[in-house]
Amino acid sequence: MPIRHGISPQRKGPFLTDVEEIRRRARQHIENGAVTPDYQGDLETVLRVLNEALATELVCVLRYKRHHYTAKGIHSQPVAAEFLEHAQEEQRHADQIAERITQLGGEPNFNPEGLLTRSHSEYVEGETLLEMIREDLIAERVAIESYTEIIRYLGDTDPTSKRMMEEILANEEEHAEEMKTLLETIGKEERQRERRG
């Protein structure tokens, strides 16, 4: 039998066996919102891990904001603009994660007390432009590893959280590549200037 429209001819059984049963279950425990009896994740662990990701994003927002406002030097203007753009994107990530935590019936932890202990990335200010870029690249690499681990942990147990984290991960990989390029470009220009001066 040929495959049509990308669908394999092999099926594992009917998609919906009992619509009435699904309707009946949907009416039970409606206070749980999006968390239905079919949710397969360990909800307590998922909420803890998502709150750690939230803290990571918030720390990144703060670090990028500081770098935006304190960047100095000949190359500072375009780099400061990049820092601001990244801060705004990290804030969007934080908002997405907080929204998902709420959907799962949890409470997003925005408490500044303990923020650094919940965060996977560190808050390192850096004094020079190159140090700032280097610290932001390190933080992006930490986020990439952490989020890859979270995605692996979620597996098929929470497809919505997994998809959200995959989208955030892709953006963090872009950030890391941009910071790497800045580090190489500005580092090279700084070395050339030192040789001339």
Secondary structure as GFF3:
##gff-version 3
##sequence-region A 1 197
A	DSSP	alpha_helix	19	27	.	.	.	ID=ss1
A	DSSP	three_ten_helix	30	32	.	.	.	ID=ss2
A	DSSP	alpha_helix	43	70	.	.	.	ID=ss3
A	DSSP	alpha_helix	76	103	.	.	.	ID=ss4
A	DSSP	alpha_helix	115	118	.	.	.	ID=ss5
A	DSSP	alpha_helix	129	154	.	.	.	ID=ss6
A	DSSP	alpha_helix	159	196	.	.	.	ID=ss7
###
